[in-house]
Amino acid sequence: MTARKIDFSLLTQAGYPIQEFDVGDVVFSDGDGGDYMFLVRSGAIDIMRNGAIVETVGPGGIFGEMALIDGSPRSATAKVAEACELIGIPEKGFLFMVHETPYFALDVMRTLSERLRVMNRLV
């Protein structure tokens, strides 16, 4: 699941720095507050629920968007599977991306839809 129209330089120019994480680092845990969503510039993140990997997000992918959008606590844990570079985006940055990159919001909706379909198949 990839947000295909993301211009990482647009985000870094807007003041959202690239953050580096090592294998095994936990970006956030189930139940944490969710003030940021993340874009993967390089590497891979395992999204885990109840200790099981439900998705691996690679370069160009997004994660953490649900908590940012609805203000609820995190519903999964995000753990670094492969050393990575991430850009954390707060709500203000999310709105900036929607405005500056019109297909960004559509890509986020597609990602949410695909994740919901996968979960529905598992239930």
N, C-alpha and C positions, 0 to 999 in steps of 0.2 A: 504494500500500500504506500504509494508515493505521491507527495505533493509535487507535481511536475513543473510548475511555473515559478518556483521559489528562486529569488535572486538574493543569495546570501550577502553580497556586497551591499545591497540596499539596507539590510538589517544592521550590518556592522557600521555603516555610515550613519545610521540613525542612533547609534550608541549601544547596540546590543552586542556585547563581546562574545567571542567564541570561547567556550569553556572546554577544557580537556579533562577526560576521565580515564581511569585505568580499569583493566579487567577486574571484576568483582566489586567495584564501587556501586553503591546504591544511590541512584539519582533521587528517588523518593520511594516511600513505603505506603502500602495499603493503609488508609486511615489518615495520612498526612493531609494538611491543608493544601489547596491547589491554586497558587497564585500565578503559576507559569505553565505554558505548554512548551514543548521542545521540538526543535528541528535537528535532525541528524545530518551533520556535514560529512562525517566519515565514521567508520566503525559500525558497531551493532549493539543494540539494546534488547535484552530479553524482557518482555512484559509477562509478569508472573501473577498468578492467582492461586491462592492456597498452596503455594510451593511448586506449582506446575507451570511450565512455560506455555502461554496461550498464543504468543506471537513474538517474532523477532523483527525488530524495525531496523532497517539499514539506511544507507545514504539517501538523502532526499525525503525520508519518511518523517512523520510527525508522531508524537505521543504526548499524553498528558492534557489533551485538549478538552476532555469531558469536564474535568474539575474546574478548568478555567472558564468554560462556557456557562456551567450551571452553578458554580460556587460551592459544590458539594466536596466532601473529602475524597481523596484518591481512592479508586476502586481496585487498584492493583499495585504491585511493586515493580519498579523499573530498575533493572540491574544490568551493568555493563558486561556484555558478552565478549566484546572485542574493543580494545582501546579506541576511544572515540572523541570526536569534537562535536559539541552541541551548542546550539544557540537557544537560550531560555528567553521566552517571549511572554511578557505580562499582558494583561488585557489591553492596555494602551497600544502595545506593539501589534497585537492581534488586529485591532481596529485599523492601525496604520497599514498592515499588510492587505487587509480587505480592500482598503481604499486605493493603495498604490499598485496592487497586483490583482486585478479583477477575478482571475480564476482561482485565487487562493481559497476564498470561502467555498467555492464549489468543490475544490479538492478536499477540504476539511470535511464537507458534508459527505462526499464519496467515501472517504476513509471511515467515517462514523457508520455509514450505511453498510459497508463491507464487513466491518467488525460486528455489527449487529446480526448480519446474515450468518456469519461464522458461528456466533454464539447460539443463534436459533437452531442451527444444525446439530450442535452439541447437546442441546437440551432434549 
